[in-house]
Amino acid sequence: MILTIALLCSIIGGVVGYVIARYVVGKWISNLVLEKLQDAINDFEYTNRKD
């Protein structure tokens, strides 16, 4: 019985950890992409303004 509960807890913990990790990594990646996109847009606007 205790073993079953422990197994259940570890599975639930693993799933929760996985979901949190996915969320955090996803946020981090999207922030990184947005930052690069913003830099590209700024560079583009700067080059257009120079003329």
C-alpha positions as CSV (number, residue, x, y, z in Angstrom):
1,M,0.0,0.0,0.0
2,I,2.7,2.5,1.0
3,L,4.7,1.5,-2.1
4,T,1.7,2.2,-4.3
5,I,1.2,5.7,-2.7
6,A,5.0,6.4,-3.1
7,L,4.8,5.4,-6.7
8,L,1.8,7.5,-7.3
9,C,3.4,10.5,-5.7
10,S,6.6,10.1,-7.7
11,I,4.6,9.8,-11.0
12,I,2.5,12.9,-10.1
13,G,5.6,14.8,-9.0
14,G,7.3,13.8,-12.3
15,V,4.3,15.0,-14.4
16,V,4.1,18.3,-12.4
17,G,7.8,18.8,-12.7
18,Y,7.7,18.1,-16.5
19,V,4.8,20.6,-17.0
20,I,6.5,23.3,-15.0
21,A,9.8,22.7,-16.8
22,R,8.0,22.9,-20.2
23,Y,6.3,26.1,-19.1
24,V,9.5,27.8,-17.8
25,V,11.6,26.7,-20.9
26,G,8.8,27.7,-23.2
27,K,8.6,31.2,-21.6
28,W,12.4,31.5,-21.7
29,I,12.5,30.5,-25.4
30,S,9.7,32.9,-26.4
31,N,11.3,35.7,-24.5
32,L,14.6,35.0,-26.3
33,V,12.8,34.9,-29.7
34,L,10.9,38.1,-28.9
35,E,14.1,39.8,-27.9
36,K,15.9,38.8,-31.1
37,L,12.8,39.9,-33.1
38,Q,12.8,43.3,-31.4
39,D,16.5,43.7,-32.1
40,A,15.9,42.9,-35.8
41,I,13.0,45.3,-36.0
42,N,15.1,48.0,-34.3
43,D,18.0,47.4,-36.7
44,F,15.6,47.5,-39.7
45,E,14.0,50.8,-38.6
46,Y,17.5,52.3,-37.9
47,T,18.7,51.4,-41.4
48,N,15.6,52.9,-42.9
49,R,15.9,56.1,-40.9
50,K,19.6,56.6,-42.0
51,D,18.7,57.3,-45.6
